[in-house]
Amino acid sequence: MLEVACALIVDGDKLLLCRRHPNGSQGGLWEFPGGKCEPGETLPQALARELKEELCLDLEIGHHLGTSEHHYGNKGVRLHGYHCRWHPQAITLTGSHDRYLWVEPGDIELQTLAPADLPLLRALIRQQGSLPNNGAIDRAGHST
Ligand SMILES: Nc1nc2c([nH]c(=O)n2[C@H]2C[C@H](O)[C@@H](COP(=O)(O)OP(=O)(O)OP(=O)(O)O)O2)c(=O)[nH]1
């Protein structure tokens, strides 16, 4: 299992998503920024490092939201989601992603999201008690 940490970065009612570069694994899918944990690192340390490397962001890692497991072919990913509060600063994509987007959780097109991220998105929506805007996710966080 790959241990991966990702950030659910919230600014008001918007959440930050990044699109994986088309040439990589899960290319073209949207995800929460983050990456693999290296030996000797804690998950929050790995996440702070990845946010800096991939987006040039300096953010405080908040509390653990949940963990999701998904198997992509022969590769298993254990994705640990952390809340992060946004502090205004420049976002610079350094190569892992080709786009970023601030979006309301209820507006996310679920089929364009990396599958491992779905349970974390649902957990966030449950916690925020946000209502769907387009019927893509019902109030309990289930896709329709
Ligand atoms: N960073 C991040 N990775 C995710 C998410 N959802 C998800 O399935 N993943 C997967 C994609 C990758 O297989 C792995 C994270 O690896 P990484 O971000 O360091 O990317 P990488 O290109 O080096 O990964 P890989 O080629 O070795 O698969 O977890 C997510 O929300 N954020």
The ligand as a MOL file (V3000), in Angstrom:
LIG
                    3D

  0  0  0     0  0            999 V3000
M  V30 BEGIN CTAB
M  V30 COUNTS 32 34 0 0 0
M  V30 BEGIN ATOM
M  V30 1 N -1.6280 13.4930 -4.1120 0
M  V30 2 C -2.7230 12.7650 -4.2910 0
M  V30 3 N -2.5950 11.5120 -4.7800 0
M  V30 4 C -3.7230 10.8130 -4.9540 0
M  V30 5 C -4.9980 11.3460 -4.6450 0
M  V30 6 N -5.9340 10.4000 -4.9360 0
M  V30 7 C -5.2920 9.3360 -5.4180 0
M  V30 8 O -5.7940 8.2800 -5.8160 0
M  V30 9 N -3.9170 9.5650 -5.4220 0
M  V30 10 C -2.9140 8.6100 -5.8730 0
M  V30 11 C -2.2360 8.9930 -7.1400 0
M  V30 12 C -0.8620 8.3970 -6.9770 0
M  V30 13 O -0.9100 7.0370 -7.3750 0
M  V30 14 C -0.6180 8.4620 -5.4830 0
M  V30 15 C 0.0990 9.7190 -5.0750 0
M  V30 16 O 1.3210 9.7800 -5.6190 0
M  V30 17 P 2.0000 11.1640 -6.0050 0
M  V30 18 O 1.0540 12.2930 -5.9520 0
M  V30 19 O 3.2510 11.2670 -5.2160 0
M  V30 20 O 2.1770 11.0100 -7.5400 0
M  V30 21 P 3.1090 10.1510 -8.4620 0
M  V30 22 O 2.7980 10.6630 -9.8310 0
M  V30 23 O 4.5150 10.1640 -7.9890 0
M  V30 24 O 2.4590 8.7370 -8.2630 0
M  V30 25 P 2.7230 7.3890 -9.0370 0
M  V30 26 O 3.0730 7.7570 -10.4350 0
M  V30 27 O 3.8240 6.6970 -8.2970 0
M  V30 28 O 1.4090 6.6720 -8.9390 0
M  V30 29 O -1.9160 8.4890 -4.8850 0
M  V30 30 C -5.0910 12.6570 -4.1190 0
M  V30 31 O -6.1680 13.1900 -3.8290 0
M  V30 32 N -3.9260 13.3290 -3.9660 0
M  V30 END ATOM
M  V30 BEGIN BOND
M  V30 1 1 1 2
M  V30 2 2 2 3
M  V30 3 1 2 32
M  V30 4 1 3 4
M  V30 5 2 4 5
M  V30 6 1 4 9
M  V30 7 1 5 6
M  V30 8 1 5 30
M  V30 9 1 6 7
M  V30 10 2 7 8
M  V30 11 1 7 9
M  V30 12 1 9 10
M  V30 13 1 10 11
M  V30 14 1 10 29
M  V30 15 1 11 12
M  V30 16 1 12 13
M  V30 17 1 12 14
M  V30 18 1 14 15
M  V30 19 1 14 29
M  V30 20 1 15 16
M  V30 21 1 16 17
M  V30 22 2 17 18
M  V30 23 1 17 19
M  V30 24 1 17 20
M  V30 25 1 20 21
M  V30 26 2 21 22
M  V30 27 1 21 23
M  V30 28 1 21 24
M  V30 29 1 24 25
M  V30 30 2 25 26
M  V30 31 1 25 27
M  V30 32 1 25 28
M  V30 33 2 30 31
M  V30 34 1 30 32
M  V30 END BOND
M  V30 END CTAB
M  END
